[in-house]
Amino acid sequence: MKEGIHPNYRDVCFVDLSNGFKFVTRSTVQTKETIKMEDGRELPLMKLETTSESHPFYTGTQKSVDNLGGRVEKFRNKFAHIKK
């Protein structure tokens, strides 16, 4: 590999802002903030809006369109009198 052309690949702490869930993985993401970990390491910090810990699909709280009170049926009934 050529020297000086590859991004810095290092441990980075990602934090879910909605619930405070933290995880450490390796990344090349550029950050300006750092965080002090429980083990004493100081790692770059990347803040995320949603992770698998808070996303409705992964937490099982996702709602199906079919179960939202018959929205399609209400729409059809409301506009049934309008013809093309």
QUIBEL-V742619 format. One record per helix or strand of 3 or more residues. SS is the DSSP state (alpha for helix, beta for strand). FROM is the first residue (numbers start at 0). TO is the last residue. Records with the same first field share a line. If there is no record, write none. Layout:
BEGIN
SS=FROM-TO / FROM-TO
END
This chain:
BEGIN
beta=9-15 / 21-26 / 32-35 / 41-47
alpha=55-58 / 64-66 / 70-77
END
